[in-house]
Amino acid sequence: MTEEAPTEAEANVARLHEILDLRRLDFTAASSESDFFIGHSQYKPDGRVYGGQVLAQCVVAAAATLPEDRLIHSLHGYFLRAGDVSEPIEFGVERLRDGRSFSARRVHAYQKGAPILSLIASFQDEQPGLEHAEEMPAGLPAPEDCPEVLDLIGDDDSPVTTEWLAKRPFEIRPVETSLHAPQTAGAASREQHSWIRTSAPFGDDPVLNAAALAYASDFNLLEPVLLQHDLTWRTPGLRVASLDHAMWWHRRVRVDEWMLYVQESPASQGGRGLGYGRIFAQDGTLLATVAQEGMVRVKESR
């Protein structure tokens, strides 16, 4: 009896697992980094490494130097160079501190001997303490009542759609609309909302789930900047690049369950825009908070 071939959704999620399966390197370098790993990249038509992928891989690399029950609660990283999807990525982990409750790790992601991302992550044993959390926005449609982003795009057969959006391991259901869609109505909005989850079962490993949420947190976080200025991803001359990324995990997560990603932009200036996001479980529990600043420019055509 032959096994059924995996669906496209299952294949996309399997590729995410492969990307997060880093291989440890055994060598000694003349640096403060003591643990080394290597991984590969998901293909993107523009040839650049997706920033959320490198964030997720850094989470996995750092966590591999810690006990299983000391989980990540925050990271702060800077994107230094554009990565090349055709080149492997090496990860060097520096063990900055191990305390009774907290640990800190610095991770550098390298290609061709130069860092493309530098971040510090903090880990903590799960402990009781004071608790409060922002409430999830009310009155929004359920994920089942929102169209998948690919349905909003329609028959677009460009490489961005067929080789990137269609192969992302997450299902994305915008509540309002998608800035990837043609003829998107450009109404200034303070917030945008999307339901997200992996497109197939993912498993319950807490490290991989935290890493996968870091992967997803980079989805469209700068879109609220574009919304404020009546821009879409199809605007001629638009140039967007992530500069830094910060993330805080408030709870353990299951990325194969529906989550609401609420995004807004507090400010833009000087060719930079700031995106801010909150990720809620479907029952209203605040799971994570994210912030990212990026370069956002529109090059005028001559």
C-alpha positions in Angstrom: 0.0 0.0 0.0 1.5 3.3 -1.1 1.3 6.4 1.0 -0.5 9.4 -0.4 1.6 12.2 -1.6 1.6 15.2 0.7 -0.7 18.1 -0.2 0.9 21.4 -1.2 0.0 22.9 2.2 1.7 19.9 3.9 4.7 20.2 1.7 5.0 23.9 2.5 5.0 23.2 6.3 7.5 20.3 5.8 9.8 22.8 4.1 9.6 25.1 7.2 10.6 22.2 9.4 13.5 21.5 7.1 14.6 25.2 7.3 14.5 25.1 11.1 16.5 21.8 11.2 19.9 23.4 11.6 23.1 21.2 11.5 25.6 21.7 14.2 29.2 22.5 13.1 32.1 21.2 15.1 35.0 23.6 14.9 36.7 26.3 17.0 36.9 29.9 15.9 39.0 32.7 17.2 35.9 34.6 18.4 33.6 34.8 21.4 31.1 32.5 19.7 31.3 28.9 20.9 28.4 27.2 19.1 28.0 27.0 15.4 25.2 25.8 13.1 24.4 25.9 9.4 21.1 26.1 7.5 19.6 26.8 4.2 17.0 29.2 2.9 13.5 29.2 1.4 13.5 30.3 -2.2 12.3 33.8 -3.0 12.0 35.1 -6.6 14.0 38.3 -5.8 16.9 36.1 -4.6 16.9 37.7 -1.1 16.6 35.8 2.1 13.3 36.3 3.9 14.1 38.1 7.2 11.6 36.1 9.3 13.3 32.9 8.2 16.7 34.1 9.6 15.0 35.3 12.8 13.4 31.8 13.3 16.7 30.1 12.6 18.5 32.2 15.1 15.9 31.3 17.7 16.5 27.6 17.0 20.3 28.1 17.1 20.2 29.9 20.5 17.8 27.5 22.0 20.0 24.6 21.1 22.5 25.8 23.7 20.0 25.8 26.5 17.9 23.3 28.6 14.6 22.4 26.9 12.5 24.1 29.6 14.2 27.5 29.4 12.2 29.2 26.6 12.7 32.3 24.6 10.8 35.4 25.8 12.4 38.2 23.7 14.7 39.0 20.9 16.1 42.2 19.5 17.9 42.1 16.1 19.3 44.2 13.3 19.3 43.2 9.6 22.7 44.2 8.4 22.9 42.9 4.8 20.6 41.3 2.3 21.0 37.6 2.3 21.4 35.4 -0.8 19.0 32.4 -1.0 21.5 30.4 -3.0 24.1 30.5 -0.2 24.1 28.6 3.1 23.8 30.6 6.3 26.1 30.0 9.3 25.0 30.8 12.8 27.4 31.7 15.6 26.0 31.7 19.1 27.7 33.5 22.0 26.7 32.4 25.5 26.4 35.8 27.2 24.9 34.8 30.5 23.3 31.9 32.4 21.5 32.8 35.6 19.2 31.0 37.9 16.1 32.1 35.9 17.4 33.9 32.8 19.9 33.2 30.0 21.1 35.6 27.2 22.5 34.6 23.9 24.0 36.7 21.0 23.6 35.2 17.6 25.2 36.3 14.3 24.0 34.9 11.0 26.8 34.9 8.4 27.0 34.5 4.6 30.4 34.7 2.8 32.1 35.6 6.1 30.0 38.7 6.8 27.0 39.0 9.2 23.6 39.5 7.6 21.8 39.6 11.0 22.8 40.3 14.5 20.5 39.7 17.5 20.4 39.1 21.2 17.8 36.8 22.6 16.7 36.2 26.2 15.4 33.0 27.7 13.6 32.3 31.0 12.3 29.3 33.0 8.5 29.4 33.2 7.6 31.0 36.5 4.5 32.4 38.2 4.1 36.2 38.6 1.9 39.3 38.1 -0.3 39.0 35.0 -2.3 41.4 32.8 -2.7 41.7 29.1 -4.2 43.9 26.4 -7.6 42.6 25.1 -8.1 41.4 21.6 -10.2 43.7 19.3 -13.8 42.7 19.4 -16.4 42.4 16.6 -14.1 41.0 13.9 -15.2 38.2 11.6 -14.0 34.6 12.3 -11.1 33.3 10.2 -13.5 31.0 8.4 -15.4 34.1 7.2 -12.3 35.8 5.7 -10.8 34.9 2.3 -7.3 33.5 2.0 -4.9 36.1 0.7 -4.3 34.0 -2.5 -8.0 34.2 -3.2 -7.9 38.0 -3.0 -5.0 38.1 -5.4 -6.9 36.1 -8.0 -5.2 34.8 -11.2 -1.9 36.6 -10.8 0.8 34.2 -12.1 3.8 36.4 -11.3 6.7 34.7 -9.5 6.0 36.7 -6.3 2.6 34.9 -6.2 3.5 31.5 -7.5 6.9 31.0 -6.0 6.6 33.0 -2.8 3.1 33.7 -1.5 1.7 30.4 -2.6 4.6 28.5 -1.0 4.6 30.2 2.4 3.9 27.7 5.2 1.2 29.9 6.7 -2.4 30.4 5.8 -3.1 34.2 5.9 -6.7 35.5 5.9 -6.8 39.3 5.9 -9.9 40.8 7.6 -9.8 43.9 5.5 -8.0 43.4 2.2 -4.5 42.6 0.9 -2.0 45.1 -0.4 -0.8 42.4 -2.8 -4.2 42.4 -4.5 -4.7 44.5 -7.7 -6.7 47.7 -7.4 -6.6 47.7 -3.6 -8.7 50.6 -2.2 -6.3 52.8 -0.4 -8.1 54.1 2.7 -5.9 55.3 5.5 -6.4 52.9 8.5 -4.9 52.8 11.9 -5.0 49.1 12.2 -5.1 46.0 9.9 -6.0 42.5 11.0 -5.1 39.1 9.7 -5.9 35.6 10.8 -2.8 33.3 10.5 -1.9 29.7 11.2 0.3 27.1 9.5 -1.4 25.6 6.5 -1.0 22.0 8.0 -0.4 20.5 11.4 3.0 21.6 12.8 3.6 19.7 16.0 3.9 20.7 19.7 7.7 21.3 20.1 7.7 24.7 22.0 11.0 25.8 20.6 9.9 25.2 17.0 6.6 26.8 17.6 8.3 29.9 19.0 10.6 30.0 16.1 7.8 29.6 13.6 6.0 32.5 15.2 9.1 34.6 14.7 9.0 33.5 11.0 5.4 34.6 10.7 5.9 37.9 12.7 7.8 39.4 9.7 4.7 39.0 7.4 3.6 42.4 6.2 4.5 44.2 9.5 5.3 47.3 7.5 2.0 47.3 5.5 0.4 49.7 8.0 3.0 52.3 6.9 1.9 51.8 3.3 -1.8 52.0 4.3 -1.2 55.4 5.9 0.1 56.8 2.6 -2.3 55.1 0.2 0.4 52.7 -1.2 0.3 49.0 -2.1 3.0 46.5 -2.9 2.3 47.3 -6.6 3.1 51.0 -6.3 5.7 51.9 -8.9 9.1 52.7 -7.4 8.3 51.3 -3.9 11.3 50.1 -2.0 10.9 48.4 1.4 13.6 46.7 3.5 13.6 45.7 7.2 16.1 47.4 9.4 15.5 45.9 12.8 13.0 43.6 14.6 12.0 43.1 18.2 9.7 40.5 19.6 8.3 39.4 23.0 6.7 36.1 23.6 4.1 36.2 26.5 2.8 32.7 26.3 3.6 29.3 24.7 2.2 29.2 21.2 0.7 26.6 18.8 1.2 28.0 15.3 -1.2 25.5 13.8 -4.1 27.1 15.6 -5.7 30.3 14.5 -4.1 33.5 15.7 -5.1 37.1 15.1 -2.3 39.4 14.0 -3.1 43.1 14.7 -0.8 45.6 13.1 -0.5 49.4 13.1 2.1 52.1 12.4 2.8 54.7 15.0 5.1 56.8 12.8 7.1 57.2 9.6 9.8 59.8 8.8 13.2 60.1 7.1 12.5 57.2 4.7 11.8 54.9 7.7 8.5 53.5 8.9 7.7 51.8 12.2 5.3 48.7 12.4 3.9 47.5 15.6 2.0 44.2 16.0 0.2 42.1 18.6 -0.6 38.4 18.1 -3.6 36.9 19.9 -4.9 33.3 20.2 -8.4 32.9 18.9 -9.7 32.8 22.5 -8.3 36.3 23.1 -5.0 35.4 24.9 -2.2 37.8 24.0 0.6 35.6 22.8 3.3 38.0 21.5 4.1 41.6 20.7 6.3 42.6 17.8 7.9 45.8 16.5 9.9 46.5 13.3 11.4 49.6 11.6 12.1 49.5 7.9 13.2 51.6 5.1 10.2 52.7 3.1 10.8 54.9 0.0 9.1 55.6 -3.2 11.5 56.3 -6.0 10.0 58.8 -8.4 10.2 57.8 -12.1 11.8 60.3 -14.5 
